[in-house]
């Protein structure tokens, strides 16, 4: 599920206890940023990456954030087929 849809559904009562994995969340979007929970993986050269927001996310004890330096939105290294 995409992060825009996930940010909508995760706020619903039936998902209040859900754990989630956010892969390449669009943290520049306020709705996505505000809905983040659980586990978050972000690529360091993803155009949607925002270092100041990611640094703030790291201070939230309810989120385990991982930044993979040098990876794009697909969490892949550009020009690296292996």
mmCIF file as gemmi writes it, N, C-alpha and C atoms, coordinates in Angstrom:
data_model
loop_
_atom_site.group_PDB
_atom_site.id
_atom_site.type_symbol
_atom_site.label_atom_id
_atom_site.label_alt_id
_atom_site.label_comp_id
_atom_site.label_asym_id
_atom_site.label_entity_id
_atom_site.label_seq_id
_atom_site.pdbx_PDB_ins_code
_atom_site.Cartn_x
_atom_site.Cartn_y
_atom_site.Cartn_z
_atom_site.occupancy
_atom_site.B_iso_or_equiv
_atom_site.pdbx_formal_charge
_atom_site.auth_seq_id
_atom_site.auth_asym_id
_atom_site.pdbx_PDB_model_num
ATOM 1 N N . UNK Axp A 1 ? 0.849 -1.164 0 1 0 ? 1 A 1
ATOM 2 C CA . UNK Axp A 1 ? 0 0 0 1 0 ? 1 A 1
ATOM 3 C C . UNK Axp A 1 ? 0.897 1.23 0 1 0 ? 1 A 1
ATOM 4 N N . UNK Axp A 2 ? 0.522 2.218 -0.741 1 0 ? 2 A 1
ATOM 5 C CA . UNK Axp A 2 ? 1.279 3.462 -0.777 1 0 ? 2 A 1
ATOM 6 C C . UNK Axp A 2 ? 1.148 4.244 0.518 1 0 ? 2 A 1
ATOM 7 N N . UNK Axp A 3 ? 2.094 5.13 0.747 1 0 ? 3 A 1
ATOM 8 C CA . UNK Axp A 3 ? 2.103 5.851 2.016 1 0 ? 3 A 1
ATOM 9 C C . UNK Axp A 3 ? 0.987 6.883 2.146 1 0 ? 3 A 1
ATOM 10 N N . UNK Axp A 4 ? 0.464 7.377 1.035 1 0 ? 4 A 1
ATOM 11 C CA . UNK Axp A 4 ? -0.668 8.306 1.131 1 0 ? 4 A 1
ATOM 12 C C . UNK Axp A 4 ? -1.903 7.548 1.614 1 0 ? 4 A 1
ATOM 13 N N . UNK Axp A 5 ? -2.158 6.392 1.032 1 0 ? 5 A 1
ATOM 14 C CA . UNK Axp A 5 ? -3.295 5.571 1.473 1 0 ? 5 A 1
ATOM 15 C C . UNK Axp A 5 ? -3.083 5.076 2.902 1 0 ? 5 A 1
ATOM 16 N N . UNK Axp A 6 ? -1.879 4.642 3.215 1 0 ? 6 A 1
ATOM 17 C CA . UNK Axp A 6 ? -1.59 4.154 4.564 1 0 ? 6 A 1
ATOM 18 C C . UNK Axp A 6 ? -1.802 5.246 5.601 1 0 ? 6 A 1
ATOM 19 N N . UNK Axp A 7 ? -1.403 6.468 5.277 1 0 ? 7 A 1
ATOM 20 C CA . UNK Axp A 7 ? -1.587 7.562 6.233 1 0 ? 7 A 1
ATOM 21 C C . UNK Axp A 7 ? -3.063 7.827 6.504 1 0 ? 7 A 1
ATOM 22 N N . UNK Axp A 8 ? -3.92 7.52 5.548 1 0 ? 8 A 1
ATOM 23 C CA . UNK Axp A 8 ? -5.37 7.657 5.736 1 0 ? 8 A 1
ATOM 24 C C . UNK Axp A 8 ? -5.901 6.52 6.613 1 0 ? 8 A 1
ATOM 25 N N . UNK Axp A 9 ? -5.575 5.284 6.256 1 0 ? 9 A 1
ATOM 26 C CA . UNK Axp A 9 ? -6.143 4.129 6.954 1 0 ? 9 A 1
ATOM 27 C C . UNK Axp A 9 ? -5.607 3.969 8.376 1 0 ? 9 A 1
ATOM 28 N N . UNK Axp A 10 ? -4.365 4.312 8.608 1 0 ? 10 A 1
ATOM 29 C CA . UNK Axp A 10 ? -3.759 4.103 9.92 1 0 ? 10 A 1
ATOM 30 C C . UNK Axp A 10 ? -4.423 4.954 11.004 1 0 ? 10 A 1
ATOM 31 N N . UNK Axp A 11 ? -5.147 5.995 10.602 1 0 ? 11 A 1
ATOM 32 C CA . UNK Axp A 11 ? -5.83 6.854 11.577 1 0 ? 11 A 1
ATOM 33 C C . UNK Axp A 11 ? -7.219 6.331 11.946 1 0 ? 11 A 1
ATOM 34 N N . UNK Axp A 12 ? -7.675 5.286 11.278 1 0 ? 12 A 1
ATOM 35 C CA . UNK Axp A 12 ? -9.003 4.721 11.559 1 0 ? 12 A 1
ATOM 36 C C . UNK Axp A 12 ? -8.967 3.877 12.82 1 0 ? 12 A 1
ATOM 37 N N . UNK Axp A 13 ? -10.048 3.865 13.567 1 0 ? 13 A 1
ATOM 38 C CA . UNK Axp A 13 ? -10.146 3.167 14.846 1 0 ? 13 A 1
ATOM 39 C C . UNK Axp A 13 ? -9.767 1.691 14.732 1 0 ? 13 A 1
ATOM 40 N N . UNK Axp A 14 ? -10.204 1.022 13.681 1 0 ? 14 A 1
ATOM 41 C CA . UNK Axp A 14 ? -9.92 -0.409 13.556 1 0 ? 14 A 1
ATOM 42 C C . UNK Axp A 14 ? -8.43 -0.72 13.369 1 0 ? 14 A 1
ATOM 43 N N . UNK Axp A 15 ? -7.629 0.287 13.075 1 0 ? 15 A 1
ATOM 44 C CA . UNK Axp A 15 ? -6.19 0.107 12.918 1 0 ? 15 A 1
ATOM 45 C C . UNK Axp A 15 ? -5.405 0.771 14.056 1 0 ? 15 A 1
ATOM 46 N N . UNK Axp A 16 ? -6.08 1.146 15.124 1 0 ? 16 A 1
ATOM 47 C CA . UNK Axp A 16 ? -5.43 1.898 16.198 1 0 ? 16 A 1
ATOM 48 C C . UNK Axp A 16 ? -4.287 1.132 16.867 1 0 ? 16 A 1
ATOM 49 N N . UNK Axp A 17 ? -4.311 -0.193 16.834 1 0 ? 17 A 1
ATOM 50 C CA . UNK Axp A 17 ? -3.242 -0.991 17.431 1 0 ? 17 A 1
ATOM 51 C C . UNK Axp A 17 ? -2.327 -1.619 16.386 1 0 ? 17 A 1
ATOM 52 N N . UNK Axp A 18 ? -2.505 -1.231 15.139 1 0 ? 18 A 1
ATOM 53 C CA . UNK Axp A 18 ? -1.733 -1.833 14.052 1 0 ? 18 A 1
ATOM 54 C C . UNK Axp A 18 ? -0.275 -1.394 14.097 1 0 ? 18 A 1
ATOM 55 N N . UNK Axp A 19 ? 0.595 -2.305 13.722 1 0 ? 19 A 1
ATOM 56 C CA . UNK Axp A 19 ? 2.01 -1.993 13.508 1 0 ? 19 A 1
ATOM 57 C C . UNK Axp A 19 ? 2.181 -1.834 12.01 1 0 ? 19 A 1
ATOM 58 N N . UNK Axp A 20 ? 3.064 -0.965 11.603 1 0 ? 20 A 1
ATOM 59 C CA . UNK Axp A 20 ? 3.214 -0.714 10.175 1 0 ? 20 A 1
ATOM 60 C C . UNK Axp A 20 ? 4.686 -0.565 9.807 1 0 ? 20 A 1
ATOM 61 N N . UNK Axp A 21 ? 4.962 -0.854 8.553 1 0 ? 21 A 1
ATOM 62 C CA . UNK Axp A 21 ? 6.287 -0.633 7.991 1 0 ? 21 A 1
ATOM 63 C C . UNK Axp A 21 ? 6.117 0.374 6.864 1 0 ? 21 A 1
ATOM 64 N N . UNK Axp A 22 ? 6.77 1.495 7.003 1 0 ? 22 A 1
ATOM 65 C CA . UNK Axp A 22 ? 6.696 2.569 6.012 1 0 ? 22 A 1
ATOM 66 C C . UNK Axp A 22 ? 7.97 2.53 5.19 1 0 ? 22 A 1
ATOM 67 N N . UNK Axp A 23 ? 7.856 2.17 3.929 1 0 ? 23 A 1
ATOM 68 C CA . UNK Axp A 23 ? 9.016 2.125 3.052 1 0 ? 23 A 1
ATOM 69 C C . UNK Axp A 23 ? 8.949 3.311 2.102 1 0 ? 23 A 1
ATOM 70 N N . UNK Axp A 24 ? 9.948 4.156 2.172 1 0 ? 24 A 1
ATOM 71 C CA . UNK Axp A 24 ? 10.013 5.385 1.376 1 0 ? 24 A 1
ATOM 72 C C . UNK Axp A 24 ? 8.786 6.267 1.571 1 0 ? 24 A 1
ATOM 73 N N . UNK Axp A 25 ? 8.441 6.572 2.827 1 0 ? 25 A 1
ATOM 74 C CA . UNK Axp A 25 ? 7.269 7.429 3.04 1 0 ? 25 A 1
ATOM 75 C C . UNK Axp A 25 ? 7.502 8.834 2.504 1 0 ? 25 A 1
ATOM 76 N N . UNK Axp A 26 ? 6.454 9.424 2.037 1 0 ? 26 A 1
ATOM 77 C CA . UNK Axp A 26 ? 6.507 10.78 1.478 1 0 ? 26 A 1
ATOM 78 C C . UNK Axp A 26 ? 6.483 11.783 2.624 1 0 ? 26 A 1
ATOM 79 N N . UNK Axp A 27 ? 7.585 11.875 3.379 1 0 ? 27 A 1
ATOM 80 C CA . UNK Axp A 27 ? 7.588 12.675 4.608 1 0 ? 27 A 1
ATOM 81 C C . UNK Axp A 27 ? 7.502 14.176 4.377 1 0 ? 27 A 1
ATOM 82 N N . UNK Axp A 28 ? 7.59 14.607 3.138 1 0 ? 28 A 1
ATOM 83 C CA . UNK Axp A 28 ? 7.361 16.027 2.851 1 0 ? 28 A 1
ATOM 84 C C . UNK Axp A 28 ? 5.871 16.361 2.899 1 0 ? 28 A 1
ATOM 85 N N . UNK Axp A 29 ? 5.022 15.325 2.786 1 0 ? 29 A 1
ATOM 86 C CA . UNK Axp A 29 ? 3.566 15.524 2.874 1 0 ? 29 A 1
ATOM 87 C C . UNK Axp A 29 ? 3.153 15.532 4.341 1 0 ? 29 A 1
ATOM 88 N N . UNK Axp A 30 ? 2.439 16.544 4.743 1 0 ? 30 A 1
ATOM 89 C CA . UNK Axp A 30 ? 2.03 16.698 6.139 1 0 ? 30 A 1
ATOM 90 C C . UNK Axp A 30 ? 1.183 15.518 6.621 1 0 ? 30 A 1
ATOM 91 N N . UNK Axp A 31 ? 0.245 15.035 5.79 1 0 ? 31 A 1
ATOM 92 C CA . UNK Axp A 31 ? -0.62 13.935 6.214 1 0 ? 31 A 1
ATOM 93 C C . UNK Axp A 31 ? 0.174 12.655 6.463 1 0 ? 31 A 1
ATOM 94 N N . UNK Axp A 32 ? 1.165 12.39 5.622 1 0 ? 32 A 1
ATOM 95 C CA . UNK Axp A 32 ? 1.998 11.201 5.796 1 0 ? 32 A 1
ATOM 96 C C . UNK Axp A 32 ? 2.907 11.381 7.01 1 0 ? 32 A 1
ATOM 97 N N . UNK Axp A 33 ? 3.566 12.502 7.087 1 0 ? 33 A 1
ATOM 98 C CA . UNK Axp A 33 ? 4.481 12.795 8.193 1 0 ? 33 A 1
ATOM 99 C C . UNK Axp A 33 ? 3.78 12.67 9.547 1 0 ? 33 A 1
ATOM 100 N N . UNK Axp A 34 ? 2.576 13.192 9.648 1 0 ? 34 A 1
ATOM 101 C CA . UNK Axp A 34 ? 1.838 13.162 10.914 1 0 ? 34 A 1
ATOM 102 C C . UNK Axp A 34 ? 1.302 11.783 11.27 1 0 ? 34 A 1
ATOM 103 N N . UNK Axp A 35 ? 1.184 10.897 10.303 1 0 ? 35 A 1
ATOM 104 C CA . UNK Axp A 35 ? 0.615 9.568 10.553 1 0 ? 35 A 1
ATOM 105 C C . UNK Axp A 35 ? 1.668 8.498 10.818 1 0 ? 35 A 1
ATOM 106 N N . UNK Axp A 36 ? 2.937 8.824 10.653 1 0 ? 36 A 1
ATOM 107 C CA . UNK Axp A 36 ? 3.991 7.823 10.79 1 0 ? 36 A 1
ATOM 108 C C . UNK Axp A 36 ? 3.967 7.123 12.141 1 0 ? 36 A 1
ATOM 109 N N . UNK Axp A 37 ? 4.056 5.805 12.09 1 0 ? 37 A 1
ATOM 110 C CA . UNK Axp A 37 ? 4.145 4.963 13.275 1 0 ? 37 A 1
ATOM 111 C C . UNK Axp A 37 ? 5.075 3.801 12.977 1 0 ? 37 A 1
ATOM 112 N N . UNK Axp A 38 ? 5.556 3.172 13.997 1 0 ? 38 A 1
ATOM 113 C CA . UNK Axp A 38 ? 6.28 1.907 13.945 1 0 ? 38 A 1
ATOM 114 C C . UNK Axp A 38 ? 7.644 1.992 13.292 1 0 ? 38 A 1
ATOM 115 N N . UNK Axp A 39 ? 7.765 1.475 12.091 1 0 ? 39 A 1
ATOM 116 C CA . UNK Axp A 39 ? 9.052 1.261 11.43 1 0 ? 39 A 1
ATOM 117 C C . UNK Axp A 39 ? 9.081 2.038 10.13 1 0 ? 39 A 1
ATOM 118 N N . UNK Axp A 40 ? 10.131 2.797 9.895 1 0 ? 40 A 1
ATOM 119 C CA . UNK Axp A 40 ? 10.209 3.703 8.746 1 0 ? 40 A 1
ATOM 120 C C . UNK Axp A 40 ? 11.574 3.572 8.077 1 0 ? 40 A 1
ATOM 121 N N . UNK Axp A 41 ? 11.59 3.271 6.773 1 0 ? 41 A 1
ATOM 122 C CA . UNK Axp A 41 ? 12.831 3.154 6.015 1 0 ? 41 A 1
ATOM 123 C C . UNK Axp A 41 ? 12.815 4.206 4.911 1 0 ? 41 A 1
ATOM 124 N N . UNK Axp A 42 ? 13.895 4.991 4.836 1 0 ? 42 A 1
ATOM 125 C CA . UNK Axp A 42 ? 13.96 6.103 3.898 1 0 ? 42 A 1
ATOM 126 C C . UNK Axp A 42 ? 15.279 6.054 3.13 1 0 ? 42 A 1
ATOM 127 N N . UNK Axp A 43 ? 15.205 6.364 1.832 1 0 ? 43 A 1
ATOM 128 C CA . UNK Axp A 43 ? 16.412 6.469 1.012 1 0 ? 43 A 1
ATOM 129 C C . UNK Axp A 43 ? 16.995 7.866 1.092 1 0 ? 43 A 1
ATOM 130 N N . UNK Axp A 44 ? 18.308 7.952 1.226 1 0 ? 44 A 1
ATOM 131 C CA . UNK Axp A 44 ? 18.979 9.234 1.417 1 0 ? 44 A 1
ATOM 132 C C . UNK Axp A 44 ? 18.958 10.166 0.226 1 0 ? 44 A 1
ATOM 133 N N . UNK Axp A 45 ? 18.793 9.628 -1.007 1 0 ? 45 A 1
ATOM 134 C CA . UNK Axp A 45 ? 18.703 10.521 -2.177 1 0 ? 45 A 1
ATOM 135 C C . UNK Axp A 45 ? 17.31 10.49 -2.8 1 0 ? 45 A 1
ATOM 136 N N . UNK Axp A 46 ? 16.343 10.013 -2.032 1 0 ? 46 A 1
ATOM 137 C CA . UNK Axp A 46 ? 14.948 10.037 -2.45 1 0 ? 46 A 1
ATOM 138 C C . UNK Axp A 46 ? 14.504 11.498 -2.544 1 0 ? 46 A 1
ATOM 139 N N . UNK Axp A 47 ? 13.898 11.915 -3.659 1 0 ? 47 A 1
ATOM 140 C CA . UNK Axp A 47 ? 13.441 13.307 -3.776 1 0 ? 47 A 1
ATOM 141 C C . UNK Axp A 47 ? 12.424 13.69 -2.7 1 0 ? 47 A 1
ATOM 142 N N . UNK Axp A 48 ? 11.774 12.703 -2.092 1 0 ? 48 A 1
ATOM 143 C CA . UNK Axp A 48 ? 10.796 12.992 -1.046 1 0 ? 48 A 1
ATOM 144 C C . UNK Axp A 48 ? 11.427 13.013 0.349 1 0 ? 48 A 1
ATOM 145 N N . UNK Axp A 49 ? 12.724 12.783 0.434 1 0 ? 49 A 1
ATOM 146 C CA . UNK Axp A 49 ? 13.437 12.796 1.709 1 0 ? 49 A 1
ATOM 147 C C . UNK Axp A 49 ? 13.633 14.235 2.185 1 0 ? 49 A 1
ATOM 148 N N . UNK Axp A 50 ? 13.423 14.444 3.46 1 0 ? 50 A 1
ATOM 149 C CA . UNK Axp A 50 ? 13.616 15.746 4.084 1 0 ? 50 A 1
ATOM 150 C C . UNK Axp A 50 ? 14.426 15.504 5.358 1 0 ? 50 A 1
ATOM 151 N N . UNK Axp A 51 ? 15.667 15.936 5.366 1 0 ? 51 A 1
ATOM 152 C CA . UNK Axp A 51 ? 16.559 15.625 6.493 1 0 ? 51 A 1
ATOM 153 C C . UNK Axp A 51 ? 16.063 16.21 7.814 1 0 ? 51 A 1
ATOM 154 N N . UNK Axp A 52 ? 15.504 17.401 7.797 1 0 ? 52 A 1
ATOM 155 C CA . UNK Axp A 52 ? 15.039 17.989 9.056 1 0 ? 52 A 1
ATOM 156 C C . UNK Axp A 52 ? 13.849 17.211 9.618 1 0 ? 52 A 1
ATOM 157 N N . UNK Axp A 53 ? 12.941 16.789 8.748 1 0 ? 53 A 1
ATOM 158 C CA . UNK Axp A 53 ? 11.81 15.991 9.22 1 0 ? 53 A 1
ATOM 159 C C . UNK Axp A 53 ? 12.281 14.615 9.682 1 0 ? 53 A 1
ATOM 160 N N . UNK Axp A 54 ? 13.23 14.023 8.962 1 0 ? 54 A 1
ATOM 161 C CA . UNK Axp A 54 ? 13.735 12.708 9.366 1 0 ? 54 A 1
ATOM 162 C C . UNK Axp A 54 ? 14.435 12.803 10.723 1 0 ? 54 A 1
ATOM 163 N N . UNK Axp A 55 ? 15.203 13.855 10.932 1 0 ? 55 A 1
ATOM 164 C CA . UNK Axp A 55 ? 15.869 14.026 12.224 1 0 ? 55 A 1
ATOM 165 C C . UNK Axp A 55 ? 14.86 14.177 13.353 1 0 ? 55 A 1
ATOM 166 N N . UNK Axp A 56 ? 13.749 14.837 13.084 1 0 ? 56 A 1
ATOM 167 C CA . UNK Axp A 56 ? 12.695 14.943 14.093 1 0 ? 56 A 1
ATOM 168 C C . UNK Axp A 56 ? 12.033 13.592 14.326 1 0 ? 56 A 1
ATOM 169 N N . UNK Axp A 57 ? 11.815 12.821 13.265 1 0 ? 57 A 1
ATOM 170 C CA . UNK Axp A 57 ? 11.232 11.483 13.389 1 0 ? 57 A 1
ATOM 171 C C . UNK Axp A 57 ? 12.101 10.621 14.306 1 0 ? 57 A 1
ATOM 172 N N . UNK Axp A 58 ? 13.42 10.788 14.216 1 0 ? 58 A 1
ATOM 173 C CA . UNK Axp A 58 ? 14.339 9.997 15.038 1 0 ? 58 A 1
ATOM 174 C C . UNK Axp A 58 ? 14.14 10.247 16.532 1 0 ? 58 A 1
ATOM 175 N N . UNK Axp A 59 ? 13.54 11.366 16.9 1 0 ? 59 A 1
ATOM 176 C CA . UNK Axp A 59 ? 13.319 11.663 18.313 1 0 ? 59 A 1
ATOM 177 C C . UNK Axp A 59 ? 12.04 11.026 18.855 1 0 ? 59 A 1
ATOM 178 N N . UNK Axp A 60 ? 11.226 10.464 17.971 1 0 ? 60 A 1
ATOM 179 C CA . UNK Axp A 60 ? 9.966 9.84 18.385 1 0 ? 60 A 1
ATOM 180 C C . UNK Axp A 60 ? 10.227 8.397 18.814 1 0 ? 60 A 1
ATOM 181 N N . UNK Axp A 61 ? 9.994 8.085 20.086 1 0 ? 61 A 1
ATOM 182 C CA . UNK Axp A 61 ? 10.278 6.749 20.615 1 0 ? 61 A 1
ATOM 183 C C . UNK Axp A 61 ? 9.348 5.673 20.051 1 0 ? 61 A 1
ATOM 184 N N . UNK Axp A 62 ? 8.268 6.067 19.383 1 0 ? 62 A 1
ATOM 185 C CA . UNK Axp A 62 ? 7.328 5.103 18.81 1 0 ? 62 A 1
ATOM 186 C C . UNK Axp A 62 ? 7.66 4.726 17.373 1 0 ? 62 A 1
ATOM 187 N N . UNK Axp A 63 ? 8.71 5.329 16.82 1 0 ? 63 A 1
ATOM 188 C CA . UNK Axp A 63 ? 9.088 5.061 15.435 1 0 ? 63 A 1
ATOM 189 C C . UNK Axp A 63 ? 10.544 4.611 15.404 1 0 ? 63 A 1
ATOM 190 N N . UNK Axp A 64 ? 10.792 3.527 14.677 1 0 ? 64 A 1
ATOM 191 C CA . UNK Axp A 64 ? 12.166 3.089 14.462 1 0 ? 64 A 1
ATOM 192 C C . UNK Axp A 64 ? 12.56 3.474 13.038 1 0 ? 64 A 1
ATOM 193 N N . UNK Axp A 65 ? 13.251 4.599 12.873 1 0 ? 65 A 1
ATOM 194 C CA . UNK Axp A 65 ? 13.599 5.069 11.531 1 0 ? 65 A 1
ATOM 195 C C . UNK Axp A 65 ? 14.959 4.532 11.069 1 0 ? 65 A 1
ATOM 196 N N . UNK Axp A 66 ? 15.041 4.223 9.797 1 0 ? 66 A 1
ATOM 197 C CA . UNK Axp A 66 ? 16.3 3.805 9.188 1 0 ? 66 A 1
ATOM 198 C C . UNK Axp A 66 ? 16.502 4.631 7.925 1 0 ? 66 A 1
ATOM 199 N N . UNK Axp A 67 ? 17.663 5.243 7.82 1 0 ? 67 A 1
ATOM 200 C CA . UNK Axp A 67 ? 18.041 5.992 6.629 1 0 ? 67 A 1
ATOM 201 C C . UNK Axp A 67 ? 19.113 5.19 5.91 1 0 ? 67 A 1
ATOM 202 N N . UNK Axp A 68 ? 18.87 4.864 4.642 1 0 ? 68 A 1
ATOM 203 C CA . UNK Axp A 68 ? 19.855 4.147 3.847 1 0 ? 68 A 1
ATOM 204 C C . UNK Axp A 68 ? 20.47 5.166 2.894 1 0 ? 68 A 1
ATOM 205 N N . UNK Axp A 69 ? 21.639 5.648 3.285 1 0 ? 69 A 1
ATOM 206 C CA . UNK Axp A 69 ? 22.333 6.67 2.496 1 0 ? 69 A 1
ATOM 207 C C . UNK Axp A 69 ? 22.606 6.17 1.078 1 0 ? 69 A 1
ATOM 208 N N . UNK Axp A 70 ? 22.433 7.051 0.112 1 0 ? 70 A 1
ATOM 209 C CA . UNK Axp A 70 ? 22.759 6.741 -1.272 1 0 ? 70 A 1
ATOM 210 C C . UNK Axp A 70 ? 21.698 5.974 -2.041 1 0 ? 70 A 1
ATOM 211 N N . UNK Axp A 71 ? 20.543 5.707 -1.403 1 0 ? 71 A 1
ATOM 212 C CA . UNK Axp A 71 ? 19.481 4.991 -2.118 1 0 ? 71 A 1
ATOM 213 C C . UNK Axp A 71 ? 18.358 5.946 -2.516 1 0 ? 71 A 1
ATOM 214 N N . UNK Axp A 72 ? 17.665 5.575 -3.578 1 0 ? 72 A 1
ATOM 215 C CA . UNK Axp A 72 ? 16.593 6.403 -4.124 1 0 ? 72 A 1
ATOM 216 C C . UNK Axp A 72 ? 15.241 6.027 -3.508 1 0 ? 72 A 1
ATOM 217 N N . UNK Axp A 73 ? 14.158 6.471 -4.111 1 0 ? 73 A 1
ATOM 218 C CA . UNK Axp A 73 ? 12.817 6.209 -3.591 1 0 ? 73 A 1
ATOM 219 C C . UNK Axp A 73 ? 12.485 4.711 -3.578 1 0 ? 73 A 1
ATOM 220 N N . UNK Axp A 74 ? 13.105 3.952 -4.458 1 0 ? 74 A 1
ATOM 221 C CA . UNK Axp A 74 ? 12.896 2.493 -4.493 1 0 ? 74 A 1
ATOM 222 C C . UNK Axp A 74 ? 13.823 1.767 -3.53 1 0 ? 74 A 1
ATOM 223 N N . UNK Axp A 75 ? 14.58 2.535 -2.751 1 0 ? 75 A 1
ATOM 224 C CA . UNK Axp A 75 ? 15.585 1.996 -1.833 1 0 ? 75 A 1
ATOM 225 C C . UNK Axp A 75 ? 16.644 1.201 -2.584 1 0 ? 75 A 1
ATOM 226 N N . UNK Axp A 76 ? 16.956 1.692 -3.778 1 0 ? 76 A 1
ATOM 227 C CA . UNK Axp A 76 ? 17.995 1.094 -4.62 1 0 ? 76 A 1
ATOM 228 C C . UNK Axp A 76 ? 19.096 2.117 -4.847 1 0 ? 76 A 1
ATOM 229 N N . UNK Axp A 77 ? 20.294 1.617 -5.09 1 0 ? 77 A 1
ATOM 230 C CA . UNK Axp A 77 ? 21.401 2.483 -5.462 1 0 ? 77 A 1
ATOM 231 C C . UNK Axp A 77 ? 21.326 2.715 -6.971 1 0 ? 77 A 1
ATOM 232 N N . UNK Axp A 78 ? 21.381 3.965 -7.39 1 0 ? 78 A 1
ATOM 233 C CA . UNK Axp A 78 ? 21.356 4.274 -8.818 1 0 ? 78 A 1
ATOM 234 C C . UNK Axp A 78 ? 22.54 3.613 -9.519 1 0 ? 78 A 1
ATOM 235 N N . UNK Axp A 79 ? 22.292 3.095 -10.711 1 0 ? 79 A 1
ATOM 236 C CA . UNK Axp A 79 ? 23.324 2.489 -11.56 1 0 ? 79 A 1
ATOM 237 C C . UNK Axp A 79 ? 24.008 1.288 -10.92 1 0 ? 79 A 1
ATOM 238 N N . UNK Axp A 80 ? 23.352 0.623 -9.992 1 0 ? 80 A 1
ATOM 239 C CA . UNK Axp A 80 ? 23.916 -0.564 -9.366 1 0 ? 80 A 1
ATOM 240 C C . UNK Axp A 80 ? 22.94 -1.714 -9.569 1 0 ? 80 A 1
ATOM 241 N N . UNK Axp A 81 ? 23.23 -2.566 -10.541 1 0 ? 81 A 1
ATOM 242 C CA . UNK Axp A 81 ? 22.309 -3.645 -10.876 1 0 ? 81 A 1
ATOM 243 C C . UNK Axp A 81 ? 22.401 -4.815 -9.915 1 0 ? 81 A 1
ATOM 244 N N . UNK Axp A 82 ? 23.427 -4.851 -9.094 1 0 ? 82 A 1
ATOM 245 C CA . UNK Axp A 82 ? 23.528 -5.915 -8.105 1 0 ? 82 A 1
ATOM 246 C C . UNK Axp A 82 ? 23.184 -5.342 -6.779 1 0 ? 82 A 1
